[in-house]
Amino acid sequence: MTAPRVEVDLDKVAANTRVLVDRLAPLGIRATGVTKAALGSPDIAAAMLRGGAHGLGDSRIENLARVRSAGIAAPLTLIRSPMASQAEAVVREADVSLNTEAAVLAALSSAAQRHRVSHGIVLMVELGDLREGLAAVDVVDAARRVGELPGLVLQGLGTNLACQSGVVPDQAKMDELSRLVEQVEVEIGRPLAVVSGGNSANLAWALDTVDVGRIDDLRLGESILLGTEPLERTPIPGLHLDAFALVAEVIEAQRKPVQPWGSLAQTAFGDRPVRLGSGTIRQVIVALGRQDVDPDGLVPPPGTTILGASSDHLVLDAGDHELAPGDELTFGLGYGALVRALTSPFVATVVVGAAAAGS
Ligand SMILES: *Cc1c(COP(=O)(O)O)cnc(C)c1O
């Protein structure tokens, strides 16, 4: 089979979604499945919907278009602030977008009128992580102004924490978002349909708190795909951690000295990897590199150690494993490594498990 390849078990993606949806539902919180790590794969989008996600989100309009053209009918949200230059595509491909900028809203309004569609707006609020978001003091005014723009409908408010600065979504932050929702509702005289509290980093708060306030939606990517939460990268109980695996092929297997020889300078990517000890090891080269995956997020097979990676070569100490060229090795993936692998043109994505057998 082609290598390198990411093997995805869609039933595990669906099962992870189902567990999270079922835990959040009693709290009145829906899950928006985030497909950005998977280039908007229609297979993965469909698995999230089978698992009960009420809609899908992606940061790239191209990915949403891919989901849409596969005939998936769920509501689609653009979760990165739109580029003004893409306003036409945004109102065509997305039902809703997350926004902060008046100029972008004006462009979306014009585009929505030209296309005779109604485009939903969620205003993002800055609560301290210092990525996207309006200052809290400006939110009510911005909400009123969205109401004055033809073709746009204010759906609600949202926030995003933990991504840029690692700021933890806690009760105080979520209470602040809920208070802003109430202020906006007083101003516009109607209830907001969406209060999107954050991403997978919000799960610990949501599943622990006694009061979710007005939060009724979370945008979940990593937790669904990898079964981990992004704050400490700990496994979430009951979720599959192995819905994805990366398989790559050995191209050299030779006994080599542990230590390089000659005078030493920089490597292709800067720092020299540390090679500890002396004597010889079973060294293998796998046809996998930084153009395929982020080596820092790779979990090597048990008993092997990653010694370094360049653009196209991953070098491992194979330990006691007797490996030969043509053998395949299977790696686990962290979030960064998964994103890079699924978006690399050199890495195939192959569906495995019961979903593959049944199709
Ligand atoms: C990536 C992203 C998400 C999903 O984050 P996960 O940690 O993968 O759940 C949600 N919202 C926004 C705005 C994002 O950029």
The ligand as an ORCA input file, in Angstrom:
! r2SCAN-3c Opt
* xyz 0 1
  C      -8.936     25.422     15.654
  C     -10.066     26.124     16.245
  C     -11.014     25.401     16.989
  C     -10.865     23.934     17.304
  O      -9.865     23.770     18.276
  P      -9.551     22.356     18.938
  O      -8.622     22.667     20.029
  O      -8.947     21.526     17.855
  O     -10.836     21.808     19.422
  C     -12.101     26.092     17.483
  N     -12.268     27.426     17.254
  C     -11.377     28.144     16.545
  C     -11.630     29.591     16.338
  C     -10.253     27.523     16.026
  O      -9.367     28.239     15.327
*
